[in-house]
Amino acid sequence: MATAETHYTLPLPVFDKPVKLLIVVAPYYRDIADELVAGARAMAEKAEATAEVIEVPGALEIPSAIALAHRLADYDGYVALGCVIRGETTHYDTVCNDSSRGLTMLGLQGAAVGNGILTVENRQQAVVRAEAAGQDKGGGAAAAALHLIALSRGWAAKTKGIGFRA
C-alpha cells in the first residue's frame, strides 16, 4: 500500500525573482478539490511564490485553460488540480488519458506544469491522496511546477549565440 512507503522529495528550489503560479482546478468533487488547492497554496507559500486560483468545469478543460493562460497571461508556471473517480462507463479512461495528454503536450511546448489531477478507483483513494496533511498531491503538483520553473530560468539565462528568438 502506498501509504506505508516512503519517497524521496527534492528540496524546493530557491528563486531570486518572484514566481507567479496559476492553479487551475476542476471542483467537480468540491471537498477533494479544496484539499488539493490548500496543499498547492501551502507549497507555493513555502517557496515564496504567489498563486492565483481559477476554476474550470472539469478535468478536460484544465489543459485548455492552461494553454490560454500560457499564451495570453503572465505566469511562470501552472498547477493542474482535479479528481477523476472511475465510474461505470469508459468516460473515465477518456478523461484521464486526454487531460494527462493535454498537460504533457503543454509541458513539451515549454509550459512549466505540475499535474495534480487525481485518477482513482474510488472516493477513499481520492481523499487519502488529496489531504494536505496526508499524501498532499496538490502540494506535490505545485512543487513539480516550481522545479520546472527553476530549470527553465536556469537554462533561459544561458544563450548559445546562434539563431534567433521569436
N, C-alpha and C positions, 0 to 999 in steps of 0.2 A: 504494500500500500504506500502511496506517495507521501502520506503524512509522516511516515516513520523514517523516511530517507532524509539525509542532509545533502545540501547542494552548495557549491561554491558560488558566491556572488561577488562580482567585480566591485571594487570600491568606486563610489561616484566620482565622476570627473570634476575638476575644479575649473571654473571659467574666469577669464579676465574681462570679458564683456558680458552684459546682461543677456539672458536667454529667455525667449518667448515661446511658450508651448501652447498649442491648441489641442484641447481634449475634446474629441468628438465621440459622443455617447449615444447609443440607441437604448432608451429606457423602457424597452418592452417589458422587462421584468424590473420594475422600479426599485425594489429593495436591493436587488443584486447590483443594478447599475449604480445606485447611490454608494454602495460599499466600494465598488471599483473606482469611482470618482474620488472618494475620500482617500484611498490609497495613492492614486495618481497625484492628487493635490499635495499630500504629505511628502511624497518623494520630490516633487518639484520644489517645495519649500526647503527641503534639506539641501538641495543644490542651488538655492537662492535664485530660482527661476520663477518667472511669472507664468501663470496659467489661466487661460480663458476656456470656459466650457460652453459648447453648443450641443444641442440635441437634434437628432435626426430620427425619422420614423422607425427604421430598422437597420439590421446589420448590413444589408445590401447597399444602403445609402451612405454608409461610412466612407468607403473609398472615394465615392463621388464628391462628398463634402470636402474631404482632404485634398483631392485633386483641384477643386475650385479654390480652396484657400492657398494651396501651393502656387497656383498661377496668379491669383488676384490679391492676396493679402501678404502681410509681412511677419511670418512666423518662422522660427528656426527649426521647429520640429513638431511632430504630431503624435498624439496618443489615441489609438482606436480602442474603444471600450464598448462592450455589449455582451450578450449572452444568448446562445442558441441551444435550446434543450431539445433532444430528439423527440419527435412525435411519431404519429402513426403513418406518415407518408414520406416520400423521398424528398420533400421540400427541404428537410434538414440538410441533406447532402448538398443540394444546390446552394443554400445559403452559406453553409460552412466553406465549401470549395470556392465559390465565387467571391465572397468577401475576402478570404485569405489571398486568393489570386490577385484581386484588385490591389490589396495593400502591398503585396510583393512587387507588382509592376510599378507602383509608385516609388518604392524603395530603389528599384533598379533604375529609375529615372532621376534619382538624386534626392528624393524626399527622405528626411530622417523620421521614420515611422516606427513606433513601438506598438505591436499588436497585442491588445488585451481583450480580444473577443473570445470569450469562453465558448467552447464547443463540448457539451457534456451530455451524458445519458439521462440525467435526472436532476431535479432541483437540489437535492442534498449535495451532489458533487459541485454544483454551481456555488452554493453557499460557502462550502469549505474553501474553494478557490478564490472567491471574491472578498471574503472578510479581510479587512485591513490588518486586523490583529492575527490573522491566520496565514494562508498562503500568499495573500496580498498580490494577486496577479495584476491589479491596477497599478500598484506601485512598481511592479516589475516591468510593466509596459512603459511607464514613464522613464524608468531607469534606462531601458533599452534605447528610447528616443534620445535621452541625454548623452549616452555613449556614442550614438551615431552623429549627433551634433558635434561632439568633441572631435571625432575623427574627421568630419567634414571641415571644421575650422582649421584643424591642423594641416590638412592637405591643401586647403584653399590658400594658405599663406605661402605655399611653395609654387613657383611658376617654372615651367620648363623652358620658356623663352622661345617657343616655336608656335606657329599657328596663330589663331586669333580667337577672341571671345565674342559671343553674341551680345 
